[in-house]
Amino acid sequence: MNNKTIEQTEAIIVDEFSLFDSWDDKYEYIIDLGKKLAPLPDEFKTEENKVKGCQSTVWLTADYTDGKVYYRAESDAVIVKGLISMLIRVLSGHTPDEIMNAKMDFINKIGMTSHLAQTRSNGLLAMVRQMKHYALAFKAKEGL
């Protein structure tokens, strides 16, 4: 259960990344995060769940329970899998409003946008956009 705010989780991730001196170490950490991501069952690996705008294949799905959004995802690329696991850690378990209003500052604070290739950076933004889109859809469905 997520009882931290989005901003608190972002701050924790920024702190974790500050422990590493080199980008090689940071990438290694991101890959490790991806390895810990629970596998996505095959029935969710559909065209409909693919994130558009990602160079790698990323499947993303969301459930809405008790007013909160919970994400699950998988990617065929180890770095991307780590990136999506960080996004899930930050956004999962929050209300649609909290998710839609999340600034996602940690991405810049850890230097991610400047160290990713342009295509990966675009993919990261596409994943964030898709996660916010799910939140908006759940909100609309509930008529909140």
N, C-alpha and C positions, 0 to 999 in steps of 0.2 A: 504494500500500500504506500502510496506517495503522499507523505504529509509535509513535504517541503514545497515552498513556492517555486515557480519556474526560475525566478531570479536567484534563489538560494542554490538550486541545482546547478545553474550556470556558473555561479561563483565557485562552487566545489570543483567543477571541471577545469576552470581557469587555474585554480590552485594546483590541481593534479598536473596540468601541463607545465606549470612553472617549475616543477621538480626536475624537468628534463633539460639538459644543456643543449642538445643538438636535435635537429629535425629528424635525423635517423632514429633517435630514441623515441621521439614523438610519434613517428610513423609506426614504429614497433608497438608502441602502446595502443595506437588506433587499431592495428591489426589484431592485437590481443583482445581488445573490446569486441571486435567483430567475431572472434572465435567463441566468445561467451554468449553471443546472441542465439536464442533458441531457434532451432530450425523451423522454417515455415512449412506447414503441411502442404503437400503437392496440390491439393484441391484449391489452394489460394494462389497458385502460380499460374494465373490466367492473364490473358491479354488485357483484360479490364483492370487488373490490379498492377499492371506495369506503370512505373513512373515515366511519363513522357519527358524528354529533354535530358535524360541520362545516357551517357555513352555506354555504360555498363547496364546489364539487366538488373533492375531493382523491382521487386514486388513489394507492395505496401498495402496493408489492409487495416481496417479499424473497426472496433466494436464500441458500442455506446451502452454503458451500464451505470445505473444510479446517477445519471447526470454528468458522467465523466467519460472521456474518450481514452481508449486503450489501443495502442498500435502494435502491429506485428509486421515484421519485414524480413526480407532476405535479399542478398545480392550474389552475383557470380564473381564479384571482384572483392578481394580481401580488404582493401582500403575502404571501399564504398560500404562494405558490411560494417566496418568500424564506425564510419561516419553516421550511418543510419542508426546504429545502436546508441550513439551519443544523442541523436535527435529524439529517439524513443525515450531515453532516460530523462531528457529535459521535459518533453511534452506529454508523455503518457500519464494517465491518471489525473488529468486536469479537466476543467470544464471547457466547453467550446469557447466561451468568452476569454478565458485565461489564455487559451492556445492562440486564438486570433489576435490577441493583444500582445503576445510575446514578441519582444524585440529581437531575441536570439543574438544578443551582443557577444556572447561567448565565442561565436564563430570568428569574429574579427579579433577579439581579445587574445585568443590563443594563436593568432597569426595564420589561421587556416586559409583564408581567402588569398593571402599573398603567397602561400607555399603550395597551393594546389595548381595544377595546370588549368587553363581557362575552361576546358571541357569539364573537368571534375568540379570546378567551382560552379559552373552552370548547373551541373547535376545536383550539387548540394542544395542550391537555391530551388531547383525543381522539386526536390524531396520535401523541403520546408513548405513550399507552396502547396504541394499535394496534401501534406498533413493539415495545413490550415484549411484547405478545401474540405477535407473530411469533417473538420470541426464545424465549419459553416453549414455543411449539409445536415449534420445531426441537429444543429441549432434550428435550422429551418423546418426540419421534420417535426421537431418537438413544438414548434411554434413559439419558441422562447422570445 
